[in-house]
Amino acid sequence: MSEKELLLLLGMSLSDKDSLSVDELRDILGILYTEGIYPYLRSLNNFIIKSSKGKYSLLKTNPRVMCLKTVTQVYHTNSKYIINKDAENIFNRFKKEPIISEKKFKPNEKEIIKRIIEKTHIMHEIEISKNEKGYFIEVYSSPIRALLDFFEIYTEYDAEELRIEIQKYYSNMPNTSIPPSKEEQDELKKKNIDFYLRGGDDVLSKLNDKLEFEYLKDIEPITKEKKECSEKNLFEFTTKLDNWKLNYIFNTDKIEGNALSMQDVKTILTVGDYELVNKKKEVLETINSKTALDRIFNTNYEIDEDFIKKLNLATQNGISTTPGVYKILENCLVDNSGAVIDYTTPAQFVSERMSKMILWYNQNKNKLHPFVLATVLHTQFVAIHPFDDGNGRVARLLFNFILIKNGYFPIIFYNSDKHEYYSNIRKSKYGEISNFLKYVIQLYRTQTEEFF
């Protein structure tokens, strides 16, 4: 398929009209004369049909058109960065190799990859060895499978095996780094301030105007049915909730690197056996997570800076030197090699950013769906990273507090899906929350059935 043909299909898929006139199709391709559009219509007769009175539509029953619609619904106008010949040629390189060294790409290809990463986040840079980096595509993700199917690119390796391999890599990643020396702090402060001045940490300013999603209505019947069941048998519900809490605590701590097994966590929470001498920090994290988790089930609280600081205090009591206090030192997000993944809000501007976040929440808590509120707040909080430690734990607690306060069941972010979780956070930091939202809705569907 030629570049022009791809552009025409993309333009039609992105259009808010079901059918387009010849003039409108001509405008998509920038063709001067109307007659010039007909050769493309003929060559794409398996994709485009004449609907009525000189208007043309995409053939919705065509499997590749269905794939294209999936891609454009997720990536919107940024689809132009992945629906083109250059992108297709790069994706073809991953047909046989799941992870390719950056050394195998030409400079112009690296520039294309850089744009794809920045605009769509479907590709990622990963450390192959100490002195070598590479790239991989999220071929295990449904929208990316649709993209590859559109291009008729079929990988020769198991996508699930790649997901597991990548997941192991991300599971070993430290969360937050706080450089110890004054020189390193000064350097990080400059970079964090530059990040702040460019609005890198300001998720709220990048949000799409439209934050209403029709499919959120689908979870209402599920919630209603499960609530009615729980009200009929409170004892059974309490037992299920205790099991949910156990799984939540194990996973939220595991995401942050806690080494305790599920049995260890169960013993600590049920028997009170803390005699894991070599794992004092891990035991404290487990106890603290239980304390903090219990707090979010009290819906009399409101989200304000005091409540958020108390959540951090609960998670970091006896662990951090400054629990419940905004960071004084600069921090950043790093990978397992120590390379910076993202900068964060400079310490001196944390209070300002947090105030803006809470103001946004109060302005929208009666307007937006609770899942949208929770997703946005979680993403903005992680971007700020207001505390020295415990930011991930508090972000997940805030997410569930919003759900509980609005009459929904809470969810677990599984450690086994850590990569997908982090990937969705990164995507939503650019204002596109749809991927993260669909991810948490799927968690809600499956976990409500599993736990409640």
N, C-alpha and C positions, 0 to 999 in steps of 0.2 A: 504494500500500500504506500502511495507517494505521500510526501509531506503535505501537499495541498488537500489530498483526500482525508488525511488525518485531521487537518485543520477544519475541514467542512463538517465532519462527524462530531468533532469536539464542540464546535460552535452550535450545532443543532442540539446536542445533548445539554449544553449549558443554558440554552434559551428557555425562557419561561413560557414560551408558546408551544402548543402541541404540533402546529404546522407552520411552515414558513413559505413566503412567496419567493419567486425566482429572484426578485430584486434583493430580498433580504439574504438569500443564499449567496448572491453575488457580492453583497457587502461583507459577508463573513470572510470571503477569500480576497477581497480588495480588487475584484475584476472590473475593468472599465465597462465592458459591454455585456449585456445580458446573455447573448448567445454563448459566451465563454463558459457558462455554468453547465450547459447541457452535456458536454463530454464527461464531466465528473459525475453527473447524475446517472449517466449510462454505465460508467465503470463501477458505480456503487449501487447497482440495481438490487443487490442482495441485502443492502442496508437501508436504502431509502425508497419509499413508495410515494406515488402521487395520490394525495388524499382527496382533494376536491378543488375544482375551479383554479387550476394552476398552482396549487399549494402542495408542498411536499413534507412528509413526516418520516421519522425514523421507524423502521420496521421493528416494533417492540418484541415480536416473537423470535427475532434473530438472537441466538445465544450471545454473540459478540456485542450486539447492541445492548443487551441486558447487562453484560459486564461493564461496558462503557458507562451506562447510567449509574451503576454502583459506584464507580470511581468518581464521577463528577458530583454525585450526591455527597460524598465524603470530603473531597478535596476542593470542590467549587472551582473558582477561577484559577487556583493554583494547579489545577489539572493540566494546564498548558505546559507545565514543567516536566510532566511525565508522559503526556500524550504527544510525542513528536518523534521523528526518526532518530535523532541523536540519543534520546533516552532509550528508545527501543534497542538500538545497537549496544548500548551499555548493559541493558537488562539481559540481552542475549548472551553476554559474557558470563553470566551467572547460571547458565543452563546446566553446566557440568560441575562447576565449582561453587560451593556455598559461600566461601570466604576467599576473596581475592586480594593479593598484596597490592598496595598502592603503586608499587614499582612497575606493575604490569600495565599501568594506564599512562597514556600520553598526557602532557600538560593541559591540552584543551579538554580532554576527557575528565580530568580532575576538576576543572572549572565547572563542567556540566554536573558532575557528582556533587560538588559543593553547593550548587544552586538547588539541586534535588533535596539534599539534606536540609538546607535552610528553609525551603519553601514547603516541603511536604513531609519531611522527617521519616520517609519510608526506608531510607538507607542510613547506615550508621558506620562510623569509624570505630575500629576495634584494634587492640594491641595484639598482634600475632606473636611477636617475640619482643625481647628487650629493645631492639633497635629497628623494629619493623611494624608498620601499621597496615591494616587492610580494611576492606569494606564488605558489608553484607547487606542483603535485602530481607525485609520481613516476609519471606515467602510463606510463612505459617499463618499470616494474618489474612482474614477473609477479603478485605478490599484489595490487598496486594495480589492475592490469587486471582481475583477478578481482573486486575490490570494485566497480569501475565497471560491469562486466558484470552483477553482481548487481542494481545499481540501474538497469540498462539505460541507462547513460549512455555514449554513443559519441562520442569527441572528433572534431572536424572538422579536426584538424591532425595532422601526422606525429609520432608519439611519438619516433621515432628522431632526428628533427631537433631536437626539444626536448632530448633527452639530449645531443646534440653541443653545443648552445648552452650548456646548463648546465655541461657538462664544461669548456668553454672558460673560463667564469667561474671555476670552482673551480681550474682549472689555473693561473690568474694569482694565486691567493691566496698570500700569504706564509704560512709555517707557524707560526713562533714570533716573538713580539715581546718584546723586553727594553727597557722604557722607560729612557732614559739618565739623566734628571734625578732628583735625590734626592726631590723632591716627588712625581713620578710613581711612583717606586719605593715610597714610603711609602703612597701611595694604593692601588697594586696589591697591596701586602702585606696591607693591611686586607681587600681583597676576596678574596684567595687564602686568608687565614685563615678568613674567613667561609665560603668554599667548603669548606674542610677541616673546619670544625666541623659543617657540615651533612652531611658525608659525601659531598660531591659528587665527590671524587676516589677514593672507596673502592668500587671496582667489586665487589670480593670479597664485601662485605657485602650486595650487592643480588642476587647470583646466585640463580636458582631452585634449589630443593633437588634437582630431577631434572636431572642433567647427562648422561643416557644417551640416545643417539639411535640407534634401530635401523638407520637407513639408512647408518650408518658402516660396517656390515658389507659393504656393496656394493662398497667400494673395495678390499677384500682381494684378490679374484681379479685385479683389474687390476694391483695392486702385485706380486703373486706372478708373474704372467705376464711382466711387464716385467723383473723381477729375474732370472728364468730366462734371458731373452733376452740381458740384459747380461752374465751370467756366461759365456755361450757365446762371446761376441765382445767381449772387454775393450777391444780397440783401437777398435772402432766405438763402444762406449759412452763411452770417453774423449773421442772427437771430439764426440759428442753433448753430453756434459757441458760441454765447453769452449764450445760454441755456446750452451748454456743460460746459462752464467756471463756471457757477453757480453751477452745479452739482459737478464739480471737486473741487471747493473751499469748498463746504459743506463737501464732503467726506474726503478730505485730512486733514482738520482740525478735523473732527469727529474722525478719526483714532487716533489722538493725544489727544482725550479727550475733545474737544470743546463741550460745552453744548447747543449751539445755534440751533434752529430749522431751517429747510429749509426756512420757511417763514421769520424768523429773518435775515438770510443771504441774502435773496432776497431783503428785505427792505433796509438793509445796502448798498447793491451794486447798487440798482436802484434808491431809493429815497434819500439815504444819511442820514437816520434817525439813529443817533448813541445814542439815549437816552435810552440805556439799562444800567441804572446806576449801577446795581449790577453785570454787566457782562462786565466791561471795558476791561479786558484782552481778553475775547472772541471776542469782537468787534474789538480790535486791530489786533488780529490774522486774522480775516476775511479780514480787509482792507489790511494788509500786504500780505496775500496770493494772493490777487488780483494784487497787485503791482509786486510781484515776478513772478506770472504767466504771466503777460504781457511781462515781460523781456525775457522769453524763446521763444516768437514768433518773436524775432529779431534774424534772422539767421546769421547776420553779426558777432555775437559773436563766439568765439572759446572756447572750454573747457580748461581752465587753472585754476590755483589756485586763481587768481584775480576774475575770473568770478564766481567761486564757493563761494568765500567769499562774493561777492556782492549779490548772491542769499540768503545766510544766513542772511546778513544784512537786506535785504528786508523783510524776514519772521520774523525777531526778533527785528526790529526797535521799540523801546519804551517798549519792553518786557524784553529782556535779558540785563544784565549789560555789556556784551561784544559781541554785535552783529557783525558778520563778522570777528571775531577773533578766531583763533584756541584755543581749550581748554587749560587752564592752570592747572585746577584741574582735577583729575582723575574721570572718569565716568564708568558706567557699565549698562547692561540691567537687569532689575529685573521684577519679576512677582508681582501680587497684594498683596502677603504676604511679599514682600521685599526680597525674595530669589533671588539670582543671577541666571539669565538665561544664560548670557554670559559675558565674559570680553571683553574689547576693547583695542585698541592701546594705550599704555602709552602716556601721553601728550608730553613727550620729543621726541617721535618718530613719531608724527603725520605728520610733514612736510615731513619726509623721505618717509613714506608710501603714502602720497598724491602725491608726485613727481613720485613715481614708478607707481602709478595708472594712472596718466596723460601720462606718457611716454608710458605705455602699450596701452592706448587708441590711441595715435598718431601713434604708430607703426602698429595698426590694423584697424584704421578707414576706410582705403581703401581696406581692405582685407576681413573683416568679415561682415556678414549681420547686418544692424543697430539694429535689434531686439536682436541679440546676444551681440553686443556691449553694448546696453542699459541694458540688463539683468546682464551682468558681472559687469559693472560699478556700477549699483545700489547695487549689493550684496557686492562688495568690499568696497564701501563707507559706507554702514551700519556697516560692520565689523570694520572699522576704527573708526567711530563715532567721527569725528574730532572736533565737536563743543559742547559747553555746552548744547545747546538745538537747536531744529529745524532740527535735522539730518534726520528724516524721511521725512519731507516736502521737504528738499533739494534733497534727494535721488530720490523722485518721480518727481521732477522738472527736474533733470538731465536726467532721463529716457525719459521723453517726449521731452526734448530739442533735444536729439539725433534723435528721430523719426521725429520731425518737420523739423529739419535741412536736413534730408535725404528724405523729400517729403512724409512722412507718416502722417496719422492722429494721434493725441495724444489719450491716454487712461486714464480712471479713475480707480483707485484702490478703490473699494467700501468698505465702512466701514462695510457693512453687510457681506462681505466676509473676514473680518479682519483676522480671524483665518487661512483661507487657504492662504492668502497673507503672513502672518508671517511664516506659516509652510513651504512654498516654499522658503522663504528667508533662513530659517535655513538649509534646504536641500542643497541649492545651495552654502552655505558657505563651503561645503566639496568638492567643485569642480564639482559637478554634477548639471549642470544648466538645464537639459532637462525638469524636472518637472515645474520649474519656467517659462521656455520658452513656454511650451505648455499652461500653465495657462494664460500668457499674450497674446498669439496668440488667444486664445478663447475669451478673453476680447476684443481684437481688432476686431474680426469678428462680435461679437454681438453689440458692441458699434458703430462701423462704420455704421452698418445698422440702429441702433437706433437714433443716433445723426446727422449723416451726409447724 
